[in-house]
Amino acid sequence: MSNFKIVEPSIGAPSPVSLTATTQLWPLGFVAKAADHASGSARLGDGLFQYCVGATAGAPQSIGQLVQIRGNSAALAGTANRLSNFALGLAAGAISATNVYGWVQIKGLADYGRCSNHDIAVGASAFVASTTGLIATTQGATAAGINGIHFPVSVTSTQSLSVTMELNFPAINIGSAL
């Protein structure tokens, strides 16, 4: 699994993006570059991460959940907010309450995305799932397509729930099912 650490700006030792804190360590909305420091040959390169605080309602409880970035708050994406035009990303840590700060990945490869489907074809379309915080590859009750998420490898039902996807500033495609 990936091990992204902040590399730009470089202040001291690289800090893992999965760490959360109850004190604000970076300016809210700050975008930093992180590189995957995982061992072995499966490194994912670099990505962009935005610093956020948990939302009043529906803050992400685990890594890889799909969130909407509302101002500088991370709220789980789902049926209640499927028609909002806020930016999307993957929670890099459990930004679980209004006093918890952490990073949301908005660009680059991620191998920790959470999906409702267990069979995903290369290049499948992405949708907001009926289950809050998950991504679907079939149009369900939400009918909200997502632009900016690409599945570069296929996934079968026998594999992990964590899915590899490429993020390119994802957002809901309001009024279209892709």
C-alpha positions, 0 to 999 in steps of 0.5 A: 500500500502507498505511503505518501509523505509531504515533500513540497514545501519541505519543512523538516522530515516528510510527514505522512498524509495519513496523520490527523491532528486535533490542532491545526498544523497547516493553513486550511485549504493549503495544497501540498505535493506528496510522494509515495515512499512505499517500499518495493517497486509499486510506488505510485509517484506523487500527488496533490493533497489539500489540508482540511478540517472535518465537517459538522455532519458526515466527516470521513471516518476512514481512509479512502472515503470519497469526500466533498471539500466545502470551503475547507471542510471535508464532508462525506459525499453521498445522496444528500449532497449529490447535486452540489458542485464542490470539489471531491477527493479521497480522505487520506486519514480519518478526519472524523470530527470538526476538531480533526485536521487532515489531508484529502488527495485531489490529484495523482494515483491512489491505491486506497479508494473505497468503492461499493463495487467489487468488480471494476473494469479498466476505464469504468465510469465513476459515480457517487454511490448510494452508500455515503463516502463510497464510489460506484462504477454503475449508476445507482440511486444518486445518478451523479457521475464523477468527472476526474476519476479514472480506473487504470487497472481492473479489480475483481470481487476476490481482491481488496476493497481498496481500489487503485484510481487516478484522481485529476481534481474530481468533481460531480458532473451535475445533471449528467450520468456520464 
